[in-house]
Amino acid sequence: MRYRLLLSLCIFAVSAAAQAPDSVAFFESKVRPVFAAKCMACHSDAARSGGLTLTSRGALLEGGNRGPSVVPGAVEQSVLIEAVRQAGDLKMPPGGQLAPEEIAALEKWVAAGAVWPESKNAEASKTPAADHWSFQPVESPDLPAVGASGSEHPIDRFIEARLAKDNLKLSEEADRTTLLRRISLDLIGLPPTPEETEAFLNDRSPDAYEKQVDRLLASPHYGERWGRHWLDIAHYADSNGYNIDGERDIWMYRDWVIDALNSDKPFDEFVIEQIAGDLLPEPSEDQLIATGFHRNTLLNLEGGIDFEQYRVEAVVDRVDTIGAAFLGLTLGCARCHTHKFDPISQKEFYQLYSFYDSIDELSGADGEEDRRTAHKPVIEFGSPEELHERDVIQSQIDLLQAELDKYQEKMRARQAEWEASLSEEFLADLTPENRTVFETSKVGERNVYQRKAAEKIYRAQDKEWQYRYAAVSAVRKLLPELRSTMVMKELPEPRVTNVHLGGDFLRKGIEVQPGTLAVLPPMEGDADRPTRLDLARWLVSDANPLTPRVTVNRYWQRFFGRGIVETENDFGTQGRAPTHPKLLDWMAAEFRDNGWGVKAMHRLIVTSKTYRQKSDFRADADDVDPRNLLLARQNRLRLEAEIIRDAGLAVSGLLTPTIGGPSVFPPQPAGASKLGQMQRDWIPATDENRYRRGMYTFFWRASPHPGLMVFDAPDSTVACTRRPRSNTPLQALTLLNDEAHVEFAQAFAKRLADEGPEGQAEKIDYGIRLALGRAAHPEETERLGRFYQAQLDDFQTRPAETAGETAEQAAWTSVARVLLNLDEFMTRE
């Protein structure tokens, strides 16, 4: 009772001091000037470095990422005082120190109860970034009046309204052959066949174009084309990354993406299943496979690493990917400090981090054998008989492993005695590095590398241990090979998540719970601890303004080469403003409010006159809009790496059209897979897998296929929302001389001989129809004819140069190489 009375009196005294006029005067004359001159540049409502703002007493008491900054009346317990004294690891202000009298004033102020005038406490400064356009609700604007073209298509009405402000109009519609090649490459990533082109040219019905669009949207190759775009964002690869870059089983996730897009799965379901399919009620196998989206993080299983460090990096990667894929925000900038430009605090970054902090990861086992058998968060697929056989054999492995583990414990107990008995002759036979381990280090004092080296040498001398290693390996080889894929799985008990001070996972700040960004609408529901499923539903909730805007903007980018928001990965205050803000919001609302239909949105875009324009240069538009931001014409786009390969396969007749399945190994330059730390052999397929589409090429992160990288494929280390388009001599040399492309040219030449009409000019015309989707111009026929004759003459006089072909075949191969290296071939008009 006496303690409670004393505590009440203390609280009353502090409250009274907070209102004392002399205390207020002391704060205004001695404390506020220090804050203003030395602290507010980094600790304001706009900056919030370390999550701390010094704009009110309440903010000080709440504190930042280290907890409360001031404990009124308790100088020694106040982080603020410790920081300005520079007595610990936190030293403020950075690069300098307060004067002794300034520190003394702060100490006196805290001791007196941290007085702050109430009138000042009530003031709240609003973060300007909260008013940024992208954080505002998505509302569908009214459609502009019909423009000069007479098109009532909603997209055209917005585009033409903006063009009219600069006295510009849409370009004419492209010719039919250009249109069909354009939508074929955009929707399925393959050029049209001559038969498809002929059918379109002969179809005079008013909806002929729309019928072609619907045919392509229904093609199973649609999922491949648009799946490749999504896999860039997921940074899909077939290996773990880092130096060892071990192989991983994840291709079933790639197939899930393709199937989801082909079936036109609504985008909200597409998102929810990838973010949290494992948390859905009674999830199906497909919904579990979908969670491979977040299993595309890099993974380090090298011996001697701090596993926690790389687990943290994987969790950070998932937060970054959420920001890039759905929010269009650079969330990673808030990992080490509050975001400098956008309203994202460091605390909020770790609130998002907390959603992923309790994921079951690969274990950080030591030793090569342990790493190979480490637990993996995977699901396996096989017949009941195969699964039963697997379980029986695994139980035998577990027993043998347990016996081996016990034996290893006995060995460790005898290791010091064994080392003491080592002879000079034995040590002399060791490498200098290993000899140093035994000569200068005691068992208990070695670092991890020295310990492993000593244990390896010790084991090599023990015949019984070798027999028991060998036994486990022999039984493990009996395990049936089952299809498997990595999935997400929660730990039984969630980890405690703290802010990482300065981004360092070893320096723990305040504890945080899962949560989102205050600048955006809150999550629905009243769960004490929100889950990834809550996060997924929040991302695609009607109230979230970013996901629909970011998504339709990215679709627009695919069809025009540039988004309405050009900085498609940054919708924050440092990103570009939208060129057509009302169009963006109209499309976002249309997408969200009509069932999140992906194919419907794609159909809407490609049926507009804006999309169907010619891409020809216009001087009048160039004077006003040199970068074609207002879209007075279409844009010419160089094909992506995989599509250049796919087009070559399709034109040559070699394409294996199989959808899905494990990754494959087409030819690549000799030695390319040996450029990383691990010297791997790349054995090209000799069956139909040699001619699979580019998206199925096995992707080693440490040594990716050169034919993909030379045409700007991403390296799959982080989410890629837009590929650059470069133009280098290496690209031309690849198309001319790379083994795969020479093979395409040879098959193309054979196709001309087998399928083409009689006559040189007719074969050339047929080749151009196959490669470029249009008829040959007379001058093209004449020039290629002269080139063919020159090549034929050359090969007839030098038969050794034909590479086993007849002179005629070799000459047509030269013509095919020209066609497959044309700018028009590798460009979508």
C-alpha positions, 0 to 999 in steps of 0.5 A, spaced: 500 500 500 505 504 501 509 503 495 502 504 491 502 511 494 509 513 493 508 511 486 502 515 485 505 521 488 511 520 483 506 520 478 503 526 480 509 530 481 512 528 474 505 531 471 505 537 475 512 538 473 510 538 466 505 544 467 510 548 471 511 555 467 519 555 469 519 547 466 516 549 460 521 555 459 527 551 460 524 546 455 523 552 450 530 555 451 534 549 452 531 543 449 527 545 443 533 549 440 538 543 441 532 538 437 531 543 432 539 544 430 542 537 431 536 532 431 530 534 426 534 533 420 533 526 421 528 525 426 522 529 423 515 526 421 518 526 414 524 523 415 523 518 422 530 515 422 531 509 426 523 510 426 524 516 431 521 523 430 522 528 435 516 532 434 512 531 440 512 528 447 508 522 445 513 521 439 519 521 444 515 516 449 513 511 444 520 512 441 523 508 435 526 502 433 530 501 439 524 502 444 522 508 448 527 514 447 525 517 454 523 515 460 521 521 464 524 522 471 529 516 469 536 519 466 540 513 466 534 509 463 533 513 457 536 511 450 536 519 448 541 520 454 545 514 452 546 516 445 548 523 446 553 521 451 555 516 446 556 511 451 554 505 447 553 503 440 548 508 438 552 515 438 548 521 436 549 526 432 552 522 427 559 525 426 559 529 432 558 530 439 553 535 443 556 540 447 557 538 455 552 544 456 547 541 451 548 534 454 547 537 461 540 541 459 537 534 456 539 530 462 536 536 467 530 536 462 529 528 462 530 528 470 524 533 471 519 529 467 521 531 460 516 537 460 513 538 453 508 544 452 501 541 451 499 546 445 505 543 442 504 536 443 497 537 440 500 539 433 501 534 428 505 535 421 502 531 416 507 527 411 506 530 404 508 523 401 501 521 404 498 525 399 501 522 393 497 520 387 498 512 388 496 512 395 489 515 393 483 510 392 482 507 385 475 510 382 473 510 375 473 516 372 468 518 366 469 516 359 472 522 355 468 524 349 469 520 342 475 522 339 477 524 332 478 517 330 470 515 331 472 509 336 468 508 342 473 504 345 474 506 352 482 506 351 482 510 345 477 515 348 482 517 353 488 516 349 485 521 343 483 526 349 490 527 351 493 527 344 488 532 342 491 537 347 497 537 342 493 537 336 495 530 334 491 524 332 492 516 332 496 513 326 493 509 321 491 502 323 497 497 321 496 492 315 493 485 317 500 481 316 503 486 321 497 486 326 497 478 326 504 478 327 504 483 333 498 480 336 501 473 335 508 475 338 505 479 344 500 473 346 503 467 345 510 469 343 510 465 337 510 468 329 504 466 325 504 460 320 503 462 313 496 458 313 494 463 319 496 469 315 492 467 309 486 465 313 486 472 316 487 476 310 481 472 307 477 473 312 473 479 310 468 479 316 467 485 321 470 481 327 476 478 323 481 481 328 477 479 334 477 472 332 484 472 331 485 475 338 480 470 341 484 464 338 490 466 341 488 467 348 485 460 347 492 457 345 496 453 350 502 457 348 498 463 351 500 461 358 507 460 356 508 467 353 505 470 359 508 465 364 515 468 362 513 475 364 511 473 371 517 468 372 521 474 371 517 477 377 518 471 381 525 471 379 524 463 377 531 459 376 533 452 377 538 453 382 540 456 388 545 461 387 551 463 391 557 459 389 555 452 390 549 454 386 546 447 387 540 444 383 533 445 386 526 442 384 521 448 382 519 447 375 512 444 378 511 451 380 513 454 373 508 449 370 502 451 375 503 459 373 502 456 365 496 452 367 493 458 371 494 463 366 491 458 361 485 457 365 484 464 366 485 464 374 482 470 376 488 475 378 486 475 386 486 468 386 492 467 382 496 472 388 492 469 394 494 462 392 502 464 391 502 468 397 499 463 402 496 457 398 498 453 404 494 457 409 487 456 405 482 451 408 484 444 406 489 446 400 489 442 394 496 440 391 496 445 386 495 451 391 501 448 395 505 448 389 503 455 387 507 457 394 513 456 390 513 463 388 516 465 394 521 459 394 525 462 388 529 466 393 537 464 393 539 459 398 546 458 401 548 451 403 555 452 403 559 449 409 561 453 415 556 459 413 552 462 418 545 459 416 541 465 420 544 470 416 542 467 409 535 465 412 534 473 413 536 475 406 531 470 404 526 473 408 528 480 406 528 478 399 520 476 399 519 483 402 522 486 396 518 482 392 512 483 395 513 491 394 516 490 386 510 485 384 504 488 387 505 495 390 510 498 386 514 500 392 521 500 393 520 497 400 527 494 401 530 502 402 526 501 409 530 495 411 536 499 414 532 506 416 526 509 415 524 510 407 527 517 405 522 519 400 516 514 401 511 514 407 514 507 409 518 506 416 523 501 418 518 498 423 513 497 417 518 494 413 519 489 419 512 488 420 511 486 413 518 481 414 514 478 420 509 475 415 515 471 413 519 470 419 516 464 421 517 460 414 520 453 415 527 453 411 532 448 409 536 447 415 543 449 415 546 442 416 554 441 416 557 437 412 556 435 404 552 429 406 548 432 411 547 438 406 544 433 401 540 430 406 537 436 409 530 437 411 527 440 405 520 444 405 517 440 399 512 436 397 513 429 393 508 426 388 508 419 386 504 412 386 502 409 393 507 404 391 512 409 390 511 413 396 510 406 401 517 404 398 520 411 399 518 411 406 520 404 408 527 405 405 527 412 408 526 408 415 532 404 414 536 410 412 534 413 418 536 407 423 543 407 419 544 414 420 542 414 427 548 409 428 553 413 424 551 419 428 552 415 435 559 412 432 561 419 430 560 422 437 565 416 440 570 418 434 570 426 437 571 423 444 577 420 441 580 425 436 584 429 441 587 422 443 588 420 436 591 427 434 596 426 440 599 420 437 600 423 430 607 422 428 612 427 424 612 422 418 604 423 418 604 430 419 609 431 413 605 428 408 599 433 409 598 439 405 601 445 408 594 448 410 592 441 413 599 441 417 598 448 420 591 445 423 594 440 427 601 444 429 598 450 431 591 449 433 588 445 439 581 441 438 577 446 442 580 453 439 579 451 431 575 455 427 569 452 423 574 451 417 580 448 421 575 443 425 572 441 418 579 439 415 581 436 422 575 431 422 575 430 415 583 427 415 581 423 422 575 420 418 579 418 413 583 414 417 578 410 420 575 404 416 569 403 420 567 410 419 568 409 412 564 403 412 558 406 415 558 412 410 558 408 405 552 403 408 548 410 408 550 412 401 548 405 398 541 405 401 540 412 399 541 410 392 535 405 393 530 411 394 525 412 388 526 418 384 519 422 385 517 428 382 518 434 388 517 441 388 519 446 394 513 449 397 511 454 403 510 451 410 509 455 417 513 453 423 509 450 429 511 456 433 512 463 430 519 466 431 519 473 435 521 478 430 525 485 431 527 491 428 534 490 425 538 496 427 541 499 421 539 492 417 544 488 421 540 482 424 545 481 430 542 488 433 535 487 435 531 493 436 524 493 438 519 487 437 514 487 432 508 484 430 505 482 422 502 488 419 502 493 413 503 500 411 499 505 415 499 510 408 494 504 405 488 502 408 488 497 414 487 489 413 480 487 414 479 482 420 480 482 428 486 476 428 491 478 434 496 476 429 495 476 422 497 471 417 500 471 410 493 469 408 491 476 411 497 479 407 495 476 401 487 478 401 489 485 403 494 485 397 488 484 392 482 487 397 478 492 394 481 498 398 488 497 396 489 502 391 496 499 389 495 492 386 490 494 381 494 500 378 501 496 378 498 490 375 494 493 369 500 498 368 505 492 367 500 489 362 500 496 358 508 496 359 508 489 355 504 491 349 507 498 348 514 497 351 513 502 356 508 503 362 503 509 363 507 509 369 514 509 366 517 507 373 513 501 373 517 498 379 516 505 383 509 508 384 512 512 390 514 519 390 521 519 386 517 515 380 514 518 374 507 521 374 503 517 369 502 520 362 494 518 362 492 518 370 485 517 368 486 512 363 490 508 369 485 509 374 479 507 369 483 500 367 485 499 374 477 499 376 475 495 370 480 490 372 478 490 380 471 491 379 470 485 374 473 479 377 480 481 376 480 477 369 487 477 366 485 475 359 479 480 359 484 486 360 489 483 355 483 483 350 481 490 352 488 493 350 489 489 344 482 490 341 483 498 341 485 502 335 491 505 340 494 498 340 493 497 332 496 503 330 502 503 325 509 504 328 512 508 323 515 514 325 511 521 324 515 527 324 509 531 327 508 527 333 516 527 334 516 534 334 511 534 340 512 528 343 519 525 341 519 519 346 512 517 344 509 517 351 502 520 348 502 514 343 500 517 337 503 511 334 505 504 336 512 502 338 517 497 335 520 492 340 526 487 340 523 480 342 526 478 348 531 472 349 527 466 349 522 469 344 528 470 339 529 462 340 522 460 340 521 464 333 527 461 330 525 454 332 518 455 329 520 458 323 525 452 322 520 447 323 524 444 329 519 447 335 517 441 340 511 444 342 510 440 349 507 444 354 511 444 361 515 439 364 522 439 367 527 444 364 532 442 359 539 442 356 539 445 349 546 446 346 550 452 348 557 454 347 563 449 350 565 451 357 559 456 359 557 452 365 564 452 367 565 459 369 562 459 376 565 456 382 562 449 380 565 446 374 559 443 371 558 439 365 552 441 360 550 435 356 546 438 350 539 434 349 539 429 343 532 428 343 526 432 342 528 436 348 533 439 344 528 444 341 523 446 347 521 453 348 526 458 351 523 458 357 524 451 359 532 452 358 535 450 365 537 456 368 543 456 373 544 462 376 551 462 377 552 460 370 546 462 366 545 460 358 549 465 354 544 465 349 539 468 354 544 473 357 546 476 351 539 478 349 538 481 356 534 476 360 535 477 367 539 473 372 534 471 376 537 474 383 532 479 384 525 480 382 525 483 375 519 487 373 522 490 366 527 487 362 532 492 358 533 492 351 540 493 348 543 492 341 550 489 341 555 486 336 554 480 340 547 479 339 548 479 331 554 474 332 550 469 336 544 469 331 549 468 325 554 463 329 551 460 335 551 452 334 543 452 336 542 458 331 546 455 325 542 449 326 535 453 326 538 456 319 540 449 316 533 446 318 530 452 315 533 451 309 531 444 309 524 446 310 525 451 304 527 445 300 522 440 302 516 445 303 517 450 298 515 451 291 519 450 285 523 456 283 528 460 286 524 466 287 518 462 289 522 459 295 525 466 297 518 469 297 516 462 302 522 464 306 520 471 307 513 469 309 515 464 314 520 468 317 517 475 317 509 473 316 509 477 309 510 477 302 517 479 299 518 485 296 521 485 289 527 488 291 528 483 296 527 477 292 532 480 287 537 481 292 537 475 296 537 471 289 543 474 287 546 472 294 544 465 293 547 465 287 554 468 290 553 463 295 552 457 291 558 458 286 562 459 292 560 452 295 561 449 289 568 451 288 570 450 295 566 443 297 570 443 304 566 449 306 559 446 306 559 442 313 557 436 310 551 439 306 550 439 298 552 446 295 545 447 294 543 446 301 549 450 304 547 456 299 540 456 302 542 455 309 546 462 308 540 465 305 536 462 312 542 465 316 540 472 313 533 472 314 534 469 321 538 475 323 534 481 320 532 486 324 525 485 322 525 478 324 527 480 331 523 486 332 515 486 334 513 492 329 
